Amino acid sequence: MSTSDKVNVPKLQGSINYDVWALRASAFLTKEGLRSTITEPLADAVAMDATSISNNDKALSCIVLLIEDGPLLYIQHETLAWKAWKLLKEYYQPRGFTSDFLLAKQFLDTSLD
């Protein structure tokens, strides 16, 4: 591996860095030839062929290694990379009422120093 092949992706800490992390993690998975594992839903591990299982396992391990302990707990029992990716996105990039509620809660919990 040459110096130009080394990639430094900061670990996912939570909603504070999710957007940037998702871009970099997605680019890293693309570089590794694993992007399809997070974009193409698969029924379950039983229905996958050997190559798909191997790619899923590689992608899932990349995702796990690129997140801090807190976010890791949300996907600890997940066996499919696309489901783990989806869970992290739903939690750290919520849309609709949930997003509005969390934003309002964060605002109300803010105090002046």
C-alpha distances in whole Angstrom, upper triangle without the diagonal:
4,7,8,6,7,11,14,17,20,21,25,28,30,32,31,28,28,28,25,23,24,23,19,19,20,18,15,17,17,13,13,16,18,21,24,24,25,27,29,31,32,35,34,31,34,34,30,29,26,24,25,25,22,20,23,22,18,19,22,20,17,21,22,19,19,23,25,28,31,29,28,32,32,30,30,32,30,29,28,25,28,30,28,27,31,32,30,31,35,35,33,34,37,40,44,46,43,41,45,46,43,43,47,46,44,46,49,47,46,48,49,48
4,5,5,7,11,14,17,20,22,25,28,31,33,32,28,28,28,25,23,25,23,19,20,21,18,16,18,18,14,15,18,20,22,25,26,27,29,31,33,34,37,36,34,37,37,33,32,30,27,28,28,25,23,26,25,21,22,24,22,20,23,24,21,21,25,27,30,32,31,30,34,34,32,33,35,33,32,31,28,30,32,30,29,32,34,31,32,36,36,34,35,38,40,44,47,44,42,45,47,43,43,47,47,44,46,49,47,46,48,48,47
4,5,6,9,11,15,18,20,24,26,29,31,29,26,26,26,23,21,23,21,18,19,20,17,15,18,19,15,16,19,21,23,26,27,27,29,31,34,35,38,37,35,39,39,35,34,32,29,29,30,27,25,27,26,22,22,25,23,20,22,24,20,20,23,25,28,31,29,29,33,33,32,32,35,33,32,31,28,30,32,30,28,32,33,30,31,35,35,32,33,37,39,43,45,43,40,43,45,41,41,45,44,41,43,46,45,43,45,45,44
4,6,8,11,14,17,20,23,26,28,29,28,24,25,24,21,20,21,19,16,17,18,15,13,16,16,12,14,17,19,20,24,25,25,27,29,32,33,37,36,34,38,37,34,33,31,28,28,29,26,24,26,25,21,21,24,22,19,21,23,21,19,23,25,28,31,29,29,32,33,31,32,34,32,31,30,27,28,31,29,27,30,32,29,29,33,33,31,31,35,37,41,43,41,38,41,43,40,39,43,43,40,42,45,44,42,44,45,44
4,6,10,13,16,18,21,24,27,28,27,24,24,23,20,19,20,18,14,15,16,13,11,13,13,10,11,14,16,17,21,21,22,24,26,29,30,33,32,31,34,34,30,29,27,24,24,25,22,20,22,22,18,18,21,19,16,18,20,18,17,21,23,26,29,27,26,30,30,28,29,31,29,28,27,23,25,28,26,24,27,29,27,27,31,31,29,30,33,35,39,42,39,37,40,42,39,39,42,42,39,42,45,43,42,44,45,44
4,7,10,13,15,18,21,24,26,25,21,21,21,18,17,18,17,13,14,15,13,10,13,14,11,12,15,17,18,22,22,22,24,27,29,30,33,32,30,34,34,30,30,28,25,25,25,22,20,22,21,17,17,19,17,14,17,18,15,14,18,20,23,26,24,24,27,28,26,27,29,28,27,26,23,24,27,24,23,26,28,25,26,29,29,27,28,32,34,38,40,37,35,38,40,36,36,40,40,37,39,42,40,39,41,42,41
4,6,10,12,15,18,21,22,21,17,18,18,14,13,14,13,9,10,12,10,8,11,12,10,11,14,15,16,20,20,19,21,24,26,28,31,30,29,32,32,29,29,27,24,24,24,22,19,20,20,16,15,17,16,12,14,16,13,11,15,17,21,23,21,21,25,25,23,24,27,25,25,24,20,22,24,22,20,23,24,21,22,26,26,23,24,28,30,34,36,34,32,35,36,33,33,36,36,33,35,39,37,36,38,39,38
4,6,9,12,15,18,19,18,15,15,16,13,11,13,13,9,10,13,11,9,13,14,13,14,17,17,18,21,21,20,22,25,27,29,32,31,30,33,34,31,31,29,27,26,26,23,21,21,21,17,16,18,16,12,13,15,12,10,13,15,18,20,19,19,23,23,22,23,26,25,25,24,20,22,24,21,19,23,23,20,21,24,24,21,22,26,29,33,34,32,30,33,34,30,30,34,33,30,32,35,34,32,35,35,34
4,6,9,12,14,16,15,11,12,13,10,7,10,10,6,7,10,10,8,11,13,12,13,16,16,16,19,19,17,20,23,24,26,29,28,27,31,31,29,30,28,26,24,24,22,20,20,19,16,14,15,14,11,11,12,10,7,10,12,16,17,15,16,20,20,19,20,23,22,22,21,18,19,21,18,16,19,20,16,17,21,20,17,19,22,25,29,31,28,26,29,30,27,27,30,30,27,29,32,31,30,32,33,32
4,7,9,12,13,12,9,10,12,9,7,10,11,8,9,13,13,11,14,17,16,17,20,19,18,22,21,19,21,25,26,28,30,29,29,33,33,31,32,31,28,27,26,25,22,22,21,18,16,17,15,12,12,12,10,7,8,9,13,15,13,14,18,18,18,19,23,22,23,22,19,20,21,18,16,19,19,15,17,20,19,16,18,21,24,28,29,26,24,27,28,24,24,28,27,24,26,29,27,26,29,30,29
4,6,9,12,11,9,9,12,10,7,10,12,10,9,13,14,12,14,17,17,17,20,18,18,21,20,18,21,24,24,26,28,27,26,30,31,29,30,29,27,25,24,23,21,20,19,17,15,14,13,11,9,9,8,5,5,6,10,11,10,11,14,15,15,16,19,19,20,20,17,18,19,15,14,17,16,13,15,18,16,14,16,19,23,26,28,24,23,26,26,22,23,26,25,23,25,28,26,25,28,29,29
4,6,8,9,6,6,9,9,6,8,11,10,9,12,14,14,15,18,19,19,21,19,18,21,19,16,19,22,22,24,26,26,26,29,30,28,30,29,27,25,24,24,21,20,19,18,15,14,14,12,9,10,10,6,4,6,9,9,7,9,12,12,13,15,18,17,19,18,16,16,17,13,12,14,13,10,11,14,12,10,13,16,19,23,24,21,19,22,22,19,19,23,22,19,22,25,23,23,25,27,27
4,7,7,6,7,11,11,9,11,14,14,13,16,18,17,19,21,22,23,25,22,22,24,22,20,22,25,25,27,29,28,28,32,33,31,33,32,31,29,28,27,25,23,22,21,19,17,17,15,13,12,12,9,7,6,8,7,7,10,12,12,14,15,19,19,21,21,19,19,19,15,15,16,15,11,13,15,12,10,13,16,19,22,23,20,18,21,21,17,18,21,19,17,20,22,20,20,22,24,24
4,5,6,6,10,11,9,11,14,15,14,16,19,19,19,22,23,24,25,23,22,24,22,19,21,24,24,26,28,27,28,31,32,31,33,33,31,29,28,28,25,23,23,22,19,18,18,17,14,13,14,12,9,8,10,8,6,10,12,11,13,15,18,18,21,20,18,18,17,14,13,14,12,9,10,12,9,6,10,12,16,19,19,16,14,17,17,13,14,18,16,14,17,19,18,18,21,23,23
4,6,5,8,10,10,11,13,15,15,16,19,20,20,23,24,25,26,24,22,24,23,19,21,24,24,26,28,28,29,33,33,32,34,34,33,30,29,29,27,25,25,24,21,20,21,19,16,16,17,14,12,12,14,11,10,13,15,13,15,18,21,20,23,22,20,19,18,16,14,14,13,10,9,11,8,5,7,10,13,16,16,13,11,14,14,11,11,15,14,12,15,17,16,16,19,22,22
4,6,8,9,10,12,14,15,15,17,19,20,21,23,25,26,27,25,24,26,25,22,23,27,27,29,31,31,32,36,36,35,37,37,35,32,32,31,29,27,27,26,23,22,22,20,17,18,18,15,13,12,15,13,12,15,17,16,18,20,24,23,25,25,22,22,21,19,17,17,16,13,13,14,12,9,10,13,16,19,19,17,14,16,17,13,12,16,15,12,14,17,16,15,18,20,20
4,6,6,6,9,10,11,12,14,16,16,18,20,21,22,24,22,20,23,22,19,21,24,25,27,30,30,30,34,34,32,34,34,32,29,29,29,26,24,24,23,20,19,20,17,15,16,16,12,11,11,14,13,12,15,17,16,17,20,23,22,24,23,20,20,20,17,15,16,16,12,12,14,13,9,10,14,17,20,21,18,16,18,19,16,15,19,19,16,18,21,20,19,22,23,23
4,6,5,6,9,10,10,12,14,15,16,18,19,20,22,20,18,20,19,16,17,21,21,24,26,26,27,31,31,29,31,31,29,26,26,26,23,21,22,21,18,17,18,16,13,14,15,11,10,12,14,13,10,13,15,14,15,18,20,19,21,20,17,16,16,14,11,12,12,9,8,11,10,6,7,11,14,17,19,16,14,17,18,15,15,19,19,16,19,22,21,21,24,25,26
4,5,5,6,9,10,11,13,14,16,17,19,20,21,19,17,19,19,16,17,20,21,24,27,27,28,32,32,30,32,32,30,27,27,27,24,22,23,22,19,19,20,17,14,17,17,14,13,15,18,17,14,17,19,17,18,21,23,21,23,21,18,17,18,16,13,13,14,11,9,12,12,9,8,12,13,17,19,17,14,17,19,16,16,20,20,18,20,23,23,22,25,27,27
4,5,5,6,9,10,11,12,14,15,17,18,20,19,17,20,20,17,18,22,23,26,29,29,29,33,33,31,32,32,29,27,28,27,24,23,23,21,18,19,19,16,14,16,16,12,13,15,18,17,15,17,20,19,19,22,25,23,24,22,19,18,20,17,14,16,17,13,12,15,15,12,12,15,17,21,23,21,18,21,23,20,19,23,23,20,22,26,25,24,27,28,28
4,5,5,6,8,10,10,12,14,15,16,18,16,15,18,17,14,16,20,21,23,26,26,26,30,30,28,30,29,27,24,25,24,21,19,20,18,15,15,16,13,10,13,12,9,9,11,15,15,12,14,17,16,16,19,21,19,21,19,16,16,17,14,12,14,14,11,11,14,14,11,12,15,18,22,24,21,19,22,23,20,20,24,24,21,24,27,25,25,28,29,29
4,6,5,6,8,10,10,12,14,15,16,14,12,15,14,11,13,16,18,20,23,23,24,28,27,25,27,27,24,22,22,22,19,17,18,17,13,14,15,12,10,13,13,10,11,14,17,16,13,14,17,16,15,18,20,18,19,17,14,13,14,12,9,11,12,9,8,12,13,10,10,14,16,20,22,20,18,21,23,20,20,24,24,22,24,27,27,26,29,31,32
4,6,5,6,9,10,11,12,14,15,14,12,15,15,13,13,17,19,22,25,26,26,30,29,27,28,28,25,23,24,23,20,19,20,18,15,16,17,14,12,16,16,12,14,17,20,20,17,18,21,19,19,22,24,21,22,20,16,15,17,15,12,14,16,13,12,15,16,13,13,16,18,22,24,22,20,23,25,23,22,26,27,24,26,30,29,28,31,33,33
4,5,5,6,9,10,10,12,14,13,12,15,16,14,15,19,21,23,26,26,26,30,29,27,28,27,24,23,23,22,19,18,19,17,14,15,15,12,11,14,13,10,12,15,19,19,16,17,21,20,19,21,24,21,22,20,16,16,18,16,13,16,17,14,14,18,18,15,15,19,21,25,27,25,23,26,28,25,25,28,29,26,28,31,30,30,32,34,34
4,5,5,6,9,10,11,12,11,10,13,12,11,13,16,18,20,23,23,22,26,26,23,25,24,21,19,20,18,15,15,15,13,10,11,12,8,7,11,10,8,10,13,16,17,14,15,18,17,16,18,20,18,18,16,12,13,15,13,10,13,15,12,12,16,16,14,15,18,21,25,27,24,23,26,27,25,25,29,29,26,29,32,31,30,33,35,35
4,5,5,6,9,10,10,9,7,10,10,8,10,13,15,18,21,22,22,25,24,22,23,23,20,18,19,18,14,14,16,13,10,12,13,10,9,13,13,11,13,17,20,20,17,17,20,19,17,20,21,18,18,16,12,12,14,13,10,12,15,13,12,16,17,15,15,18,20,24,27,24,23,26,28,25,26,29,30,28,30,33,32,32,35,37,37
4,5,5,6,9,10,10,8,12,13,12,13,16,18,21,24,24,24,28,27,24,25,24,21,19,21,19,16,16,17,15,12,15,15,12,12,15,15,12,15,19,22,23,20,20,23,22,20,23,24,22,21,19,15,15,18,17,13,16,19,16,16,19,20,18,18,21,23,27,30,28,26,29,31,28,28,32,32,30,32,36,35,34,37,38,38
4,5,5,6,9,9,8,12,12,12,14,17,19,21,24,24,23,26,26,23,23,22,19,18,19,17,14,14,15,12,10,12,12,9,10,13,12,10,13,17,20,21,19,18,22,21,19,21,23,20,20,18,14,15,18,16,14,17,19,17,17,20,21,19,20,23,25,29,31,29,27,31,32,29,30,33,33,31,34,37,35,35,38,39,39
4,5,5,6,5,5,9,9,9,11,13,16,17,21,20,19,23,22,19,20,19,16,14,15,14,10,11,12,9,7,10,11,8,9,12,12,11,14,18,20,22,18,18,21,20,18,19,21,18,17,14,11,12,15,14,12,15,17,16,16,19,20,19,19,22,24,28,31,29,27,31,32,30,30,34,34,32,35,38,36,36,39,41,41
4,5,5,6,5,8,10,10,11,13,16,18,22,22,21,24,23,20,20,20,16,15,17,15,12,13,15,12,10,13,14,12,12,16,16,15,17,21,24,25,22,21,25,23,21,23,24,21,20,17,14,14,17,17,14,17,19,18,18,21,23,21,21,24,25,29,32,30,28,32,34,31,32,35,36,34,36,39,39,38,41,43,43
4,5,8,8,11,13,13,15,17,20,21,25,24,23,27,26,22,22,21,17,17,18,16,13,15,16,13,11,15,15,12,14,17,16,15,18,22,25,26,23,23,26,25,23,24,26,23,22,19,16,17,20,19,17,20,22,21,20,24,25,24,24,27,29,32,35,33,31,35,36,34,34,38,38,36,38,41,40,40,43,44,44
4,5,8,11,11,13,14,16,18,19,23,22,21,24,23,19,19,18,14,14,15,13,10,12,13,9,9,12,12,10,12,15,14,14,17,21,23,25,23,21,25,24,21,22,24,21,19,17,14,15,19,18,16,19,22,20,21,24,25,24,24,28,29,33,36,34,32,36,37,34,35,39,39,37,39,42,41,41,44,45,45
4,6,8,9,11,12,13,16,17,21,20,19,22,21,17,17,16,12,12,14,12,9,11,13,10,9,13,14,12,14,17,17,17,20,23,26,27,24,23,26,25,22,23,24,21,19,16,14,14,18,18,16,19,22,21,21,24,26,25,25,28,29,33,36,34,32,36,37,35,36,40,40,38,40,43,42,42,45,47,47
4,6,6,8,10,11,13,14,17,17,16,19,18,15,15,14,11,10,11,10,6,8,10,8,6,10,11,10,11,14,15,15,17,21,23,24,21,20,23,21,18,20,20,17,15,13,10,11,14,14,13,15,18,17,18,21,22,22,22,25,26,30,33,30,29,33,34,32,33,37,37,35,38,41,40,40,43,45,45
4,5,6,7,9,12,13,17,18,17,20,19,16,17,17,14,12,14,13,9,10,13,11,8,11,13,11,11,15,16,15,17,21,23,24,21,20,23,21,18,21,21,18,16,13,10,10,13,13,11,13,16,16,15,18,20,20,19,22,23,27,30,28,27,30,32,30,31,34,34,33,36,39,38,38,41,43,44
4,5,5,6,9,10,14,15,15,18,16,13,14,15,12,10,12,13,9,9,13,12,9,12,15,14,14,17,18,18,20,23,25,26,22,21,24,22,19,21,21,17,16,12,10,9,12,14,12,13,17,17,16,19,21,21,21,22,24,27,30,28,27,31,32,31,32,35,36,35,37,40,39,40,43,45,46
4,6,6,7,8,12,12,12,15,14,11,13,13,11,8,10,10,7,6,9,9,7,9,12,11,11,14,16,16,17,21,22,23,20,18,21,19,16,18,17,14,12,8,6,6,10,10,9,11,14,15,15,17,19,20,20,22,23,26,29,27,27,30,31,30,31,34,34,33,36,39,38,39,42,44,45
4,6,7,9,13,13,14,17,16,14,16,17,15,12,13,14,10,9,11,11,8,9,12,11,10,13,15,14,16,19,21,21,17,17,19,16,14,16,17,13,12,9,6,4,8,8,6,8,11,12,11,14,16,16,16,18,19,23,25,23,23,26,28,26,27,31,31,30,33,35,34,35,39,41,42
4,6,9,13,14,16,19,17,15,17,18,16,13,15,16,13,11,15,15,11,13,16,15,14,17,19,18,19,22,24,24,20,20,22,19,17,20,20,16,15,11,9,6,10,11,9,9,13,14,12,14,17,18,17,18,19,22,25,23,23,26,28,27,28,31,32,31,33,36,36,36,40,42,43
4,6,10,12,13,16,14,12,14,16,14,11,13,15,12,11,14,15,13,14,17,17,16,19,21,20,21,25,26,26,22,22,23,21,18,21,20,16,15,11,10,7,10,13,11,11,15,16,15,17,20,20,19,20,21,24,27,25,25,29,30,29,30,34,34,34,36,39,38,39,43,45,46
4,7,9,11,14,12,11,14,16,15,11,13,15,13,11,14,16,13,13,17,17,16,18,21,21,21,24,25,25,21,20,22,19,16,19,17,13,12,9,9,6,8,11,11,10,13,15,14,15,18,20,19,20,20,23,25,24,24,28,29,28,30,33,33,33,35,38,37,39,42,45,46
4,6,8,10,8,8,11,13,13,9,10,13,12,10,13,15,13,13,17,18,17,19,22,22,23,26,26,26,23,21,22,20,17,18,16,13,11,8,9,8,9,12,13,12,15,17,17,18,21,22,22,23,24,26,28,27,27,31,32,31,33,36,35,35,38,40,40,41,45,47,49
4,7,8,7,8,12,15,15,12,12,15,15,12,15,18,16,16,19,21,19,21,24,25,25,27,27,27,24,22,23,20,17,19,16,13,11,9,12,10,10,14,15,14,16,19,19,19,22,24,24,24,25,27,29,27,28,32,32,31,34,36,36,36,39,41,41,42,46,49,50
4,5,6,7,11,13,14,11,10,13,14,11,12,16,15,14,17,19,18,19,22,23,23,26,25,26,23,21,21,19,16,17,14,11,9,7,11,11,10,13,15,15,16,19,20,20,22,24,25,25,26,29,30,28,29,33,33,32,34,37,36,37,40,41,41,42,46,49,50
4,6,5,9,10,11,9,7,10,11,9,10,13,14,12,15,18,17,18,21,22,23,25,25,26,23,20,21,19,16,16,14,11,8,7,10,12,12,14,16,16,17,20,21,22,23,26,26,27,29,31,33,31,32,35,35,34,36,39,38,38,42,43,42,44,47,50,51
4,6,8,10,12,10,9,13,14,12,13,17,17,16,19,21,21,21,24,26,27,29,28,29,27,24,24,23,19,19,16,14,11,11,14,15,15,17,19,20,21,23,25,25,27,29,30,30,32,34,36,34,35,38,38,37,40,42,41,42,45,46,45,47,50,53,54
4,7,10,12,9,9,13,14,12,14,17,17,17,20,22,22,23,26,27,28,30,30,31,28,26,26,24,21,21,19,16,13,12,15,15,15,18,19,20,21,24,25,25,27,29,30,30,31,33,35,33,35,38,38,37,40,43,42,42,45,47,46,48,51,54,55
4,7,8,6,6,10,10,9,12,14,14,15,17,19,19,21,23,25,26,29,29,30,27,24,25,24,20,21,19,16,12,11,13,13,15,17,18,19,21,23,24,25,27,28,29,30,31,34,36,34,34,38,38,37,39,42,42,42,45,47,46,47,51,53,54
4,6,5,6,9,10,11,12,14,15,16,18,20,21,22,24,26,27,31,31,32,29,27,28,27,23,23,21,19,15,14,15,16,18,20,21,22,24,25,26,28,30,31,32,33,34,37,39,37,38,41,42,40,42,45,45,45,48,50,49,50,53,56,56
4,6,5,6,9,10,11,12,14,15,17,18,20,21,23,24,26,29,30,31,29,26,27,27,23,23,21,19,15,14,15,17,19,20,21,23,24,26,27,29,30,32,32,34,35,38,41,38,39,42,43,41,43,46,46,45,48,50,49,50,53,56,56
4,5,5,6,8,10,11,12,14,15,16,18,20,21,23,25,28,29,30,28,25,27,26,23,23,22,19,15,14,14,16,18,19,19,22,24,25,26,28,29,30,31,32,34,37,39,37,37,41,42,40,42,45,45,44,47,49,48,49,52,54,54
4,5,5,6,8,10,10,12,14,15,16,18,20,21,23,26,27,28,25,23,25,23,20,20,19,16,13,10,11,12,14,16,16,18,20,21,22,24,26,27,27,29,30,34,36,34,34,38,38,37,38,42,41,40,44,46,45,46,49,51,52
4,6,5,6,9,10,10,12,14,15,16,18,20,22,25,25,26,24,21,22,22,18,18,16,14,10,9,10,12,14,15,16,18,20,21,22,24,25,27,27,29,31,34,36,34,34,38,38,36,38,41,41,40,43,45,44,45,48,51,51
4,5,5,6,9,10,11,12,14,15,17,18,21,24,24,26,24,21,23,22,19,19,18,15,12,11,11,14,16,16,17,19,21,22,23,25,26,27,28,30,32,35,38,35,35,39,39,37,39,42,41,40,44,46,44,45,48,51,51
4,5,5,6,8,10,11,12,14,15,17,19,22,23,25,22,20,22,21,18,18,18,15,12,10,9,11,14,14,14,17,19,19,20,23,24,25,25,27,29,33,35,33,32,36,37,35,36,40,39,38,41,44,42,43,46,48,48
4,5,5,6,8,10,11,12,14,15,17,20,21,22,19,17,19,18,14,15,14,11,8,6,6,8,11,11,12,14,16,16,18,20,21,22,23,25,27,30,32,30,30,33,34,32,34,37,36,35,39,41,39,40,44,46,46
4,6,5,6,9,10,10,12,14,16,19,19,21,18,16,18,17,14,14,13,11,8,8,7,11,12,12,13,16,17,17,19,21,22,23,24,26,29,32,34,31,31,35,35,33,34,38,37,36,39,41,40,40,43,46,46
4,6,5,6,9,10,11,12,15,18,19,21,19,16,19,19,15,15,16,14,11,10,9,12,14,13,13,17,18,17,19,22,23,23,24,26,29,32,34,32,31,35,35,33,34,38,37,36,39,41,40,40,43,45,45
4,5,5,6,9,10,11,13,16,18,19,16,14,17,17,13,14,15,12,10,9,6,9,11,10,10,13,15,14,16,18,19,19,20,23,25,29,31,28,28,31,32,30,31,35,34,33,36,38,37,37,40,42,42
4,5,5,6,9,10,11,14,15,16,14,11,14,13,10,11,11,9,7,7,5,8,10,8,9,12,13,12,15,17,17,18,19,22,24,28,29,27,26,30,30,28,30,33,32,31,34,36,35,35,38,41,41
4,5,5,6,9,10,13,14,16,14,11,14,15,11,11,13,11,10,10,8,12,13,11,12,15,15,14,17,20,19,19,22,24,27,30,32,29,28,32,32,29,31,35,33,32,35,37,35,36,39,41,41
4,5,5,6,9,12,14,16,14,12,15,15,13,13,15,13,13,12,9,12,14,11,11,15,15,14,16,19,19,18,20,23,26,29,31,28,27,31,31,28,30,33,32,31,34,36,34,34,37,39,39
4,5,5,7,10,12,13,11,9,12,12,10,11,13,11,12,11,8,10,11,8,8,12,12,10,12,15,15,15,16,19,22,26,27,24,24,27,28,25,26,30,29,27,30,33,31,31,34,36,36
4,5,6,8,9,11,9,7,10,11,8,9,11,10,11,12,9,12,13,9,10,13,13,11,14,16,16,15,18,20,24,27,28,25,25,28,28,25,27,30,29,27,30,32,30,31,34,36,36
4,6,8,10,12,11,9,13,14,12,12,15,14,14,15,12,15,16,13,13,17,16,14,17,19,18,17,20,23,26,30,31,28,27,30,30,27,28,32,30,28,32,34,31,32,34,36,35
4,7,10,12,10,9,13,14,12,13,16,15,16,16,13,15,16,12,12,15,15,12,14,17,16,15,17,20,23,27,29,25,24,28,28,25,25,29,28,26,29,31,29,29,32,33,33
4,7,8,6,6,10,11,10,11,15,14,16,16,13,15,15,11,11,14,13,10,13,15,14,12,15,18,22,25,26,23,22,25,25,22,23,26,25,23,26,28,26,26,29,31,30
4,6,6,6,9,11,11,12,16,16,18,19,17,18,18,14,14,17,15,12,15,17,15,13,17,19,23,26,27,23,22,25,25,21,22,25,24,21,25,27,24,24,27,29,28
4,6,5,7,9,10,10,14,15,17,19,17,19,18,14,16,18,15,13,16,18,15,15,18,20,24,27,27,23,23,26,25,21,23,26,24,22,25,27,24,25,27,29,29
4,5,6,8,10,10,14,15,18,19,18,19,17,14,15,16,13,11,15,15,12,12,16,17,21,24,24,20,20,22,21,18,20,22,20,18,22,23,21,22,24,27,26
4,5,6,7,9,12,13,15,16,15,16,14,11,11,13,10,8,11,12,9,9,13,15,18,21,22,18,18,21,20,17,19,22,20,18,22,24,21,22,25,28,28
4,5,6,6,10,10,13,14,13,15,13,10,11,13,11,9,13,14,12,12,16,18,21,24,25,21,21,24,23,20,23,25,23,22,26,27,25,26,29,31,31
4,5,5,8,10,13,15,15,16,14,11,13,14,11,10,14,14,12,13,17,18,21,24,24,20,21,24,23,20,22,25,23,22,26,27,24,26,29,31,32
4,6,8,9,12,13,13,14,11,8,11,11,7,7,11,11,9,11,14,15,18,21,21,17,18,21,20,17,20,23,21,20,24,25,23,25,28,31,32
4,6,5,9,10,10,11,9,6,9,10,7,8,11,12,11,13,15,16,20,22,23,20,20,24,23,21,23,26,24,24,27,29,27,29,32,35,35
4,6,9,11,11,14,11,9,12,13,11,11,15,15,14,16,19,20,23,26,26,23,24,27,26,23,26,29,27,26,30,31,29,31,33,36,36
4,7,9,11,13,11,9,13,14,11,13,16,16,16,18,20,21,24,27,27,24,25,28,27,25,28,30,29,28,32,33,31,33,36,39,40
4,6,8,9,7,6,10,11,9,11,14,14,15,17,19,19,22,25,26,23,24,27,27,25,27,30,29,28,32,33,32,34,37,40,40
4,7,9,8,8,11,12,12,14,16,17,18,20,21,22,25,28,29,26,27,30,30,28,31,34,32,32,35,37,35,37,40,43,43
4,6,5,6,9,10,11,13,14,15,17,18,20,21,23,26,27,25,25,29,29,27,30,33,32,31,35,37,35,37,40,43,43
4,5,5,6,9,10,11,12,14,15,16,17,19,21,25,27,24,24,28,28,26,28,31,31,30,33,35,34,35,38,41,41
4,5,5,6,9,10,10,12,14,15,16,17,19,22,24,22,22,26,26,25,26,30,29,29,32,34,33,34,38,40,41
4,5,5,6,9,10,10,12,14,15,15,18,20,22,20,20,24,24,23,25,28,27,27,30,32,31,33,36,39,40
4,5,5,6,9,10,11,12,14,15,18,21,22,19,20,23,23,21,24,27,26,25,29,30,29,30,34,37,37
4,6,5,6,9,10,11,11,13,16,19,21,19,18,22,23,20,22,26,25,24,27,30,29,30,33,35,36
4,5,5,6,9,10,10,11,13,16,18,16,16,20,20,19,21,24,24,23,26,28,28,29,32,35,36
4,5,5,6,9,10,10,13,16,17,14,15,19,19,17,19,22,21,21,24,26,25,27,30,33,34
4,6,5,6,8,10,13,16,18,14,14,18,18,16,17,21,20,19,22,24,23,24,28,31,31
4,5,5,5,7,10,14,15,13,12,16,17,15,16,20,19,19,22,24,23,24,28,30,32
4,6,6,5,8,11,13,10,10,14,14,13,15,18,18,18,20,22,22,24,27,30,32
4,6,6,10,12,13,10,10,13,13,11,13,16,15,15,18,20,19,21,24,27,29
4,6,10,13,14,11,9,13,13,10,12,15,15,14,17,19,18,19,23,25,26
4,7,10,12,10,8,11,13,11,11,15,15,14,17,20,19,20,24,26,28
4,7,9,6,5,9,10,9,10,13,14,14,16,18,19,20,24,26,28
4,7,6,5,8,10,10,11,13,15,15,17,19,20,21,25,28,30
4,6,5,6,9,10,11,12,14,16,17,19,20,22,25,28,31
4,5,5,6,9,10,10,12,14,15,16,18,20,24,26,29
4,5,5,6,8,10,10,12,14,15,16,18,22,25,28
4,5,5,6,9,10,11,12,14,15,17,20,23,26
4,6,5,6,9,10,11,12,14,15,19,22,25
4,5,5,6,9,10,10,12,14,18,21,24
4,5,5,6,9,10,10,12,16,19,22
4,5,5,6,9,10,11,14,17,20
4,5,5,6,9,10,13,16,19
4,5,5,6,9,12,15,18
4,6,5,6,10,13,15
4,5,5,9,11,14
4,5,8,11,14
4,6,10,13
4,7,9
4,6
4
